[in-house]
Amino acid sequence: MIGIFFLIGSGLISPNFLSIGRRNFSDDIQIIAHRGSATYVPENTLAALDYSIQHGADMAEIDVQMTKDKEVILMHDSNLKRTSGYDQKVTETTYQKIRQLEVGGRFDAAFFGEPIPTLEEALKKAKGKLTLMIEIKVSDDTSEITKKVIELIEAHNMEDECLIGSMDYRVLQVAKMINPDIQTVYITALAYGDYQNLKDVDYYSIEASFISYALISQVHHSGKQIYAWTVNKEATMQTMIAMQVDGIVTDNPTLLKKQMAHLNDHYIMFINQLFFRPS
């Protein structure tokens, strides 16, 4: 027991890591594939969602924007150039034109021809297999795209399989007005003020370097959960696992899964040695 208190006091493990009923150190931590696993596959594509599903991610974070003719597509940047080579804003381009583009070849020749998918295609791909955190990027008319996103979620009966995320709190307010049962994620670089009591927020996704035990405790005390983003280094993964955040957003879910298994093994060994050593 002295060893446990030392580890807790030195900040190496979370005070609640011995929760009753937890089989492993990381049982309750969600693996969230950032942009659908951007390390190994082109971001925000159906191939990325396939990778997330095949490699055991619990959730995929995807970004959506709306085209000139009001189609909701998966795309992080406001301009199409970085991923497709076509130098034009999403809002100024028709879906017919976007469908002619490909975003795989610039990532790796093996993915040449990978198209920019619609949100509807992503929902069909994920249904029953993968939760989606759908980040709505800030735009001139967030109400319209938010409404369309929720309509698509409802049309596919995926209210329990999707979360609406945004860095703009107004998006989450609109989402809750349209459908109060939709789960929302407030994505922010840091937390300040009375953030944990924002009524239209169910989850907080906060940049990992700003997460502390005190912050986790405050968020949990308010009845909400906290995710850490974007965590790609082994050391940071280990820290977030030890601090017992509720989810970790990463470009590399495969590496995160290995780190979780590694810490689980050490956790079990530690407990066995502490309590079950032969006399």
C-alpha positions, 0 to 999 in steps of 0.5 A: 500500500505504501507503494500505491500511495507513493505512485499517487502522490508523485503523480505517476498514477491517477488516484482512481486507478484502483476503481472497483470492477476495472479489469485493466488499467485502460478498460474505460479509455476510448481510442479515438482515431483522429481524422480516421487514423491519419498516420497510415491512411489518407485523412477523412476518407472511407479508407481511414474509417476502414482502418479504424474499424479493423484496428480496434478504434472505439471512435473516429473523429472526422471533419465536415464542411459543406459544398457550394451546392449544400452537400456535406463532405469530409474535409478538414481544411477550408481549401481543397489544395492540401489533400487534393491539389485543387486550389479552391475553397470547399464552399465555392466548389460543387460536389460534382467537381469534388467527386472528380478529385482524389485525395489518396495519391498525395498521401501514398501512391497505394491510395491513388484514386481515393475520393472525398467522401460524403458524410452520408457515405461515412455514416453508412460505413461506420454504422454498427461498427464505429462511433463517429465524432463529427467535428463541424468546422467554423463557417459563415453559416454554422446553423445550416450545416449543423442542421444538415448533419443532424438530419443525416444522423437521424435519417440513419438512426445513428443518434447513439453512434454519433457525437457533434464536436466543434471549437465553436460553442455556438455550434453545440448550442444549435445542435442541442436546440435541434435535437437535445439528445445529440451528444456534443463535444467542446473541442478546445486547446485549453480550459478556462473559466467556468467551462465545465458547467457549459450546459450544451456540452457533454464531453470536453476534448482538450489539448493534452498538455493542458490536462491535469488531475485537477481538470479531470476531477472538475470535469468528472465532478460536473458529470461529464467526460474528458478527451485528450488530443492529439496524442501521437507520442508514446510518452504522452500516451502513457501519461494520459492513460495513467491520468485516466482520461476518458478518451485519447484522440490520436493519428495512430490508434495502433500505437495507442492500443499497444501502449494500453496493452503494455501498461495493462500488463505492467499494472496486472504484474504490479498488483499481483506482486503487491497483493499476491506474492507467495509467502 
